[in-house]
Amino acid sequence: MWIADGWKDYEIIDTSKGEKLERWGKYLLVRPDPQVIWDTPRTHKGWNKRNAHYHRSKSGGGEWEFFDLPDQWAIHYRDLTFHLKPFSFKHTGLFPEQAVNWDWFSSKIKKAGRPVRVLNLFAYTGGATIAAAAAGAQVTHVDASKGMVTWAKENAAASGLKDAPIRWIVDDCVKFVEREIRRGRQYDAIIMDPPSYGRGPKGEIWKIEEAIYPLIQLCTKLLSDTPLFFLVNSYTTGLAPAVLTYMLATELKKFRGRVDSQEVGLPVSSSGLVLPCGASGRWEA
C-alpha cells in the first residue's frame, strides 16, 4: 500500500461506526466512510468537539451539521495551498490520500531533465495539476464542472502558480481526448481520476467499470514517443489494483516501462493503522 504520510495540516484522528474524525488544519470534521465497518470505542474527545458533521441519509445523500466552521479555509501540503469548503455529498474539495501520488510524479517530472507536458483528466479542484505545475510541468487541466475549474484556479493562485503554464479546460473528458487526438496533440504524462459514477452535461451515464478501459485506450493515442508516466486512480472497490495493472500493462506494452498498482491509504493516528482510500495504477518509463 502507498501511504500518504507526509501531511502536517491534515490528519485522520480516529475511525469508528462508519465515520472518520479528521483534522483539516485547525478544524475537526466528522464524515462518513464506507470502509469503516468496525465498531471501536470513540474515546477521543474530538468526536464531541467537532466543527462540522456530515450526516448520511439512509435514503441517499445527506447534509452537513455545522457547529463552528468558516465558509472557507486553507491548508498546506509542502509548498502547495488548498482552499477548502464543505459542499455537497460530504466533500471538502480535496482528497488528501492523493498526496502520495503527487510526491511520486513530482519527483519524476523534476528528474526528467526535459519539458514535460501533462494531461490531467477529471481534474477536480486541481491537486494533481498544481503539484505537477510546481514540479515544472506544463499542464492541461480538464474537468466538466466550471465551478471545479474556477476552484482549481484559486488553488493555483494561492500556491503561487497563477502564471504557471496551465491550460484550464471546461469540457467532457472523453470528448476532449477525442478532439486532442484529431488535433495531433501529444502529452508526456497522463493523470486521470475518474468518478465511479456520473452524468455528463447532456445526461450521459458514466460508469467507471464500463468506461475506464476505452478511455485508457484513447489516451494512449495522445502519448508522445517518450512518455514519462501514466496514473489512474480508482475509488471503486470493484477495480482492484491488479485490474488497474492489467489494463495499463495491456495498453502501454508498446512503450518500455513498468506498471505497479497498489491500494492508497492514510494513517490513523489513534490506532497506528492505515485507512484504505481506493487504489492507484502507475505506469512509468
Summary of the structure (lengths in Angstrom):
residues: 285
radius of gyration: 18.8
end to end distance: 20.9
largest distance: 58.1
contacts: 891
relative contact order: 0.14
helix: 27%
strand: 34%
